């Protein structure tokens, strides 16, 4: 599998960057994991809107799904009319973003396929296992398998043994790490620090750790240092344009 980082900012995109979005490719199949603010222009540097085969959205916060709207506009209005795009999400997660345009304008451009956390999905060359993580809205972490390798992506969520179980022995863990180590009291339990991400990566015995969703202005080096207190293997911070092979 090849994973291309479209964006890794938490909350809002900084200049020249985008919020959460990852393009996963295997055997010519293109899967998007989340598509937050400003992620679509990054995607279009790599492929066209029509060439996306499926989307999985972790949860309904706009820094993870807002750019679904321009993606679907590009597919519906761009003149090529590809088949409806399968979008996999938890029940109700896409209600807000899919209601941005007038009724019916984009309905032929997509097909929502709702799943429950804990379900196993299968499409193209991929098998996707899911688990619920604690967040202010329901959030599904996913483990994507293909070709004998696997990648686990958290979306957003507080530390959970369910993530450790889902990610066990993954080749790569893409983990939300909003803060390096000190968590504001109001966020504790609903988001994860880089330090906690490192602990969970170590507990799950993953091969590599990619930190994402850093709060704008966070020093990436501080996040890596915090995660490295527990996780001793390769650690990096997700930046738009980065490509990772697993």
C-alpha positions as CSV (number, residue, x, y, z in Angstrom):
1,X,0.0,0.0,0.0
2,X,1.0,3.6,-0.6
3,X,-0.4,6.3,1.7
4,X,-0.2,9.9,0.6
5,X,-0.8,12.6,3.2
6,X,-3.2,15.2,2.0
7,X,-3.3,17.1,5.2
8,X,-2.5,16.6,8.9
9,X,-3.7,19.8,10.6
10,X,-6.1,19.7,13.5
11,X,-9.0,22.0,13.9
12,X,-8.2,24.3,10.9
13,X,-5.7,24.4,8.1
14,X,-2.6,26.5,8.4
15,X,-1.1,28.4,5.4
16,X,-0.2,25.9,2.6
17,X,-1.5,22.9,4.5
18,X,-4.8,21.0,5.0
19,X,-6.7,19.2,7.6
20,X,-7.0,15.4,7.9
21,X,-7.0,13.5,4.7
22,X,-5.1,10.4,3.5
23,X,-5.1,8.7,0.1
24,X,-4.5,5.0,0.3
25,X,-3.7,3.1,-3.0
26,X,-3.3,-0.6,-3.8
27,X,-3.6,-2.4,-7.1
28,X,-4.9,0.7,-8.8
29,X,-7.7,1.3,-6.2
30,X,-7.9,4.7,-4.6
31,X,-9.4,5.0,-1.1
32,X,-9.7,8.2,0.9
33,X,-9.6,8.2,4.7
34,X,-11.2,11.5,5.7
35,X,-11.2,14.7,3.6
36,X,-11.1,17.7,5.9
37,X,-10.7,21.5,5.1
38,X,-8.4,22.2,2.1
39,X,-7.7,18.5,1.5
40,X,-9.3,18.4,-2.0
41,X,-6.7,20.7,-3.7
42,X,-4.0,18.4,-2.3
43,X,-5.8,15.4,-3.7
44,X,-6.1,17.0,-7.1
45,X,-2.3,17.3,-7.2
46,X,-2.2,13.5,-7.1
47,X,-5.2,12.3,-9.1
48,X,-8.6,13.5,-10.4
49,X,-11.9,13.6,-8.5
50,X,-13.3,11.0,-10.9
51,X,-10.5,8.5,-10.1
52,X,-11.4,8.1,-6.4
53,X,-13.0,4.7,-5.8
54,X,-14.2,4.9,-2.2
55,X,-14.2,7.1,0.9
56,X,-14.2,6.2,4.6
57,X,-15.1,9.1,7.0
58,X,-14.1,8.6,10.6
59,X,-16.6,11.1,12.0
60,X,-18.7,14.2,11.1
61,X,-16.5,17.0,12.3
62,X,-15.7,19.4,9.4
63,X,-11.9,19.2,9.8
64,X,-12.4,15.5,8.7
65,X,-15.1,15.7,6.1
66,X,-15.7,19.3,4.9
67,X,-14.0,18.8,1.5
68,X,-16.4,16.0,0.6
69,X,-18.6,18.8,-0.7
70,X,-16.2,20.1,-3.3
71,X,-15.2,16.5,-4.2
72,X,-18.8,15.6,-4.9
73,X,-19.3,18.9,-6.8
74,X,-16.3,18.1,-9.0
75,X,-17.7,14.6,-9.8
76,X,-21.3,15.9,-10.3
77,X,-20.6,19.1,-12.3
78,X,-17.3,18.4,-14.0
79,X,-18.7,16.9,-17.1
80,X,-17.4,13.3,-16.8
81,X,-20.3,11.8,-14.6
82,X,-18.5,8.9,-13.0
83,X,-20.5,6.3,-11.1
84,X,-21.8,7.2,-7.6
85,X,-18.9,7.4,-5.1
86,X,-19.3,4.9,-2.2
87,X,-18.9,6.9,1.1
88,X,-18.7,4.7,4.2
89,X,-19.5,6.4,7.5
90,X,-21.2,6.0,10.8
91,X,-25.0,6.6,10.9
92,X,-25.8,10.3,10.6
93,X,-22.1,11.4,10.4
94,X,-22.5,13.0,7.0
95,X,-25.9,14.8,7.5
96,X,-24.4,18.2,7.8
97,X,-21.9,18.1,4.9
98,X,-24.3,16.5,2.5
99,X,-26.9,19.2,3.2
100,X,-24.8,22.1,2.1
101,X,-26.2,22.2,-1.4
102,X,-29.8,22.4,-2.7
103,X,-31.7,19.1,-2.4
104,X,-30.9,16.7,-5.2
105,X,-28.0,18.7,-6.7
106,X,-25.4,16.1,-5.8
107,X,-27.4,13.0,-5.0
108,X,-26.3,11.1,-8.2
109,X,-22.7,11.7,-7.3
110,X,-22.5,9.5,-4.2
111,X,-23.9,6.6,-2.3
112,X,-23.7,6.6,1.5
113,X,-23.0,3.2,3.0
114,X,-23.5,3.4,6.7
115,X,-21.8,1.0,9.1
116,X,-21.7,0.4,12.8
117,X,-18.5,0.6,14.8
118,X,-17.1,-2.9,15.0
119,X,-18.3,-3.9,11.5
120,X,-15.9,-5.2,8.8
121,X,-16.0,-3.6,5.4
122,X,-14.7,-5.0,2.1
123,X,-14.3,-3.2,-1.2
124,X,-11.7,-3.3,-4.0
125,X,-8.6,-4.9,-2.6
126,X,-9.2,-3.7,0.9
127,X,-10.6,-5.2,4.1
128,X,-11.4,-2.5,6.7
129,X,-12.1,-3.3,10.4
130,X,-13.6,-0.6,12.6
131,X,-13.7,0.3,16.3
132,X,-15.4,3.1,18.2
133,X,-13.1,5.6,20.0
134,X,-14.3,8.1,22.7
135,X,-14.9,11.5,21.1
136,X,-17.6,14.3,21.3
137,X,-19.3,12.7,18.4
138,X,-19.1,9.0,17.4
139,X,-15.7,8.3,15.8
140,X,-14.6,5.1,14.0
141,X,-11.0,4.2,14.0
142,X,-10.2,1.9,11.0
143,X,-7.7,-0.8,10.2
144,X,-7.1,-1.1,6.4
145,X,-5.6,-4.4,5.1
146,X,-4.4,-5.3,1.6
147,X,-1.6,-7.3,0.1
148,X,-0.4,-8.7,3.5
149,X,0.1,-5.3,5.1
150,X,-2.1,-3.1,7.3
151,X,-2.5,0.5,8.3
152,X,-4.6,1.7,11.3
153,X,-6.0,5.3,11.4
154,X,-7.6,6.7,14.5
155,X,-9.6,9.6,13.2
156,X,-10.0,11.5,16.6
157,X,-10.5,10.0,20.0
158,X,-9.2,9.6,23.5
159,X,-7.0,6.7,24.5
160,X,-8.7,3.4,24.4
161,X,-7.8,-0.3,24.7
162,X,-10.1,-0.8,21.7
163,X,-7.6,1.1,19.6
164,X,-4.7,-1.0,20.9
165,X,-6.6,-4.2,20.0
166,X,-7.5,-2.8,16.5
167,X,-4.0,-1.7,15.7
168,X,-2.2,-4.8,17.1
169,X,0.9,-5.5,14.9
170,X,-0.1,-3.0,12.2
171,X,2.7,-1.9,9.9
172,X,1.7,1.7,10.4
173,X,-0.4,3.6,12.9
174,X,-1.7,7.0,11.9
175,X,-2.6,8.5,15.2
176,X,-4.3,11.7,16.3
177,X,-1.9,13.7,18.5
178,X,-3.5,17.0,19.0
179,X,-1.1,18.1,21.8
180,X,2.5,17.0,22.6
181,X,1.8,15.9,26.2
182,X,-0.2,18.3,28.4
183,X,-4.0,17.8,27.6
184,X,-6.4,20.6,28.5
185,X,-8.9,19.3,31.1
186,X,-11.9,19.8,28.8
187,X,-10.3,17.7,26.0
188,X,-9.0,14.8,28.2
189,X,-10.6,11.6,27.3
190,X,-11.8,12.9,23.9
191,X,-8.5,13.6,22.2
192,X,-5.0,12.0,22.4
193,X,-1.6,13.6,23.0
194,X,1.5,12.6,21.2
195,X,2.8,11.0,24.4
196,X,-0.4,8.9,24.7
197,X,-0.2,8.0,21.0
198,X,3.4,6.7,21.6
199,X,2.2,4.6,24.5
200,X,-0.6,3.1,22.5
201,X,1.7,2.4,19.5
202,X,4.1,0.6,21.9
203,X,1.3,-1.4,23.5
204,X,0.0,-2.4,20.0
205,X,3.5,-3.3,18.8
206,X,3.0,-1.4,15.5
207,X,5.9,-1.0,13.1
208,X,5.8,2.7,12.6
209,X,4.0,5.7,14.0
210,X,2.7,8.7,12.0
211,X,1.4,11.5,14.2
212,X,-1.4,13.7,12.8
213,X,-4.0,16.3,13.8
214,X,-1.5,18.5,15.6
215,X,-3.0,21.7,16.9
216,X,-1.9,24.6,14.6
217,X,1.4,26.1,15.9
218,X,2.5,22.9,17.7
219,X,6.2,22.2,17.3
220,X,6.4,18.9,15.4
221,X,9.7,18.1,17.2
222,X,8.0,18.3,20.5
223,X,5.3,15.9,19.4
224,X,7.9,13.4,18.1
225,X,9.9,13.7,21.4
226,X,6.8,13.1,23.5
227,X,5.8,10.0,21.5
228,X,9.3,8.7,21.5
229,X,9.3,8.4,25.3
230,X,7.4,5.2,24.9
231,X,7.6,4.2,21.3
232,X,11.1,3.3,20.1
233,X,10.6,2.7,16.4
234,X,10.2,5.2,13.6
235,X,8.0,8.2,14.3
236,X,7.1,11.0,11.9
237,X,4.6,13.9,11.7
238,X,2.0,13.9,8.8
239,X,2.6,16.8,6.4
240,X,0.8,17.4,3.2
241,X,2.5,15.7,0.2
242,X,4.3,13.1,2.3
243,X,4.1,9.5,0.8
244,X,4.6,6.4,2.9
245,X,4.9,2.8,1.5
246,X,3.9,-0.1,3.7
